[in-house]
Amino acid sequence: MEKKTSDRFLNVIQENNPDTHNKEHVCLGKNFKTLTDTLPIGILLTSVEGEIINVNPEGLHMLGYSSAKALFDVPIQSFYHDEKDREIFLKEMETGRVRDLEMQFKKSDGSTIWCSMSSVRQTNSTRGSYFITSLLDITRRKEMEQEKSDLLIQLTQTDKLASIGQLAAGIAHEINNPVGYVTSNLNSLEEYLYDIRNYIELDLTLIKGLTETTLPQDLAEMAQKVHKYARDIDLDFLQEDMDELIKDCIDGLDRIKKIVIDLKDFAHPGQKDVEPVDINAGIETTLNVAANELKYKTTVHKELGALPLINGIPQQLNQVFLNILVNAAQAIKEKGEIRIMTWQKGDHVFLAISDTGCGIDPENISKIFDPFFTTKEVGKGTGLGMNIAYNIIQQHGGTITVKSKKNKGSTFTVKLPVPEGTE
């Protein structure tokens, strides 16, 4: 530290002693300076307004400065990574002391470090009030905490996908059996009805021919009853409608088969290989899976543009689409709309999912992708859904953002890169 800097630091310490000429106090000030110069933590003296009065060598090193001279021209406010943190610090200092306040600081090169900050207020007659603040670098600890959190989220994500995959496999097995024999029975019934209809036609032709001849009274009355009953039940309509009913049943079973296939595609256990992914097809698959969640409260509008294939893990991307769609449906209290749009711009594809739900409070927008953050009632959400979505998109080299207006709805936009050489 420069001699001028050391003198300033010593002067401040001496100013806090009533007998500044007492050799014992001067010696104590020098010893205190020697102690701070060798401490492995940063020590700063600042005015209440933020002027840096002095700093020890470790403090200089932590903030990325080699000389204290340049530091004295920079207010302490400019070192806070978040401007609001300064207000938090001053609020805490109203008690005269702050202990272990964790905040991010900016270094001279623009990088950031995490610090545990403790501070006390000092007052003397010549300088007034000032703060003595210690900074302990806890960046590595924070990184380890983040790594642990990321690992937990990844494990949760993997476990969730595996669970969904196992559930899908179980559902597929349970549904396929009855669907199989119902389909077979309907096909047989369709053949039987074809034969019965031909038989009915022959009967009606026979009866019509008999009525054109002179019959005994009993047979004539029976023929009239047959004709009347055919008119009463509208036999022609029944024969036409039977064909439609059988067709509708077969179409419904085909849809069930497609849902089962989509469930398998949605989250196949252990499927983690990167492959070409059709985003539009993934959306259609996810809409089928989420149909029960959406159909009672929402009308879904789709504007799916022509998209190139991207590289990714389809099961994970489908998980992102599902999380957003389910959140959108839950944000709609009674009846509303969800709009899904896809398009390509340059070397990226985009997906936007908008809803007409309750929206997100402005103070919560910045937290929406944080792990364990949820606005739902206790027990109704883990707070991991959107964080998992965020991490999946990050792992795919993309971004996910949100815009929202309270009581107007929200829009989540996903941006994913197109592989080089793809048109």
Secondary structure, 3 states (H helix, E strand, C coil): CCHHHHHHHHHHHHHCCCCCCCHHHHHHHHHHHHHHHHCCCEEEEEECCCCEEEECHHHHHHHCCCCHHHHCCCCHHHHECCHHHHHHHHHHHHHCEEEEEEEEEECCCCCEEEEEEEEEEEEECCCEEEEEEEEEECHHHHHHHHHHHHHHHHHHHHHHHHHHHHHHHHHHHHHHHHHHHHHHHHHHHHHHHHHHHHHHHHHHHHHHHHHCCCCCHHHHHHHHHHHHHHHHCCHHHHHHHHHHHHHHHHHHHHHHHHHHHHHHHHCCCCCCCCEEECHHHHHHHHHHHCHHHHCCCEEEEEEECCCCCEEECHHHHHHHHHHHHHHHHHHCCCCEEEEEEEEEECCEEEEEEEECCCCCCHHHHHHCCCCCCCCCCCCCCCCCHHHHHHHHHHHCCCEEEEEEECCCEEEEEEEEECCCCCC
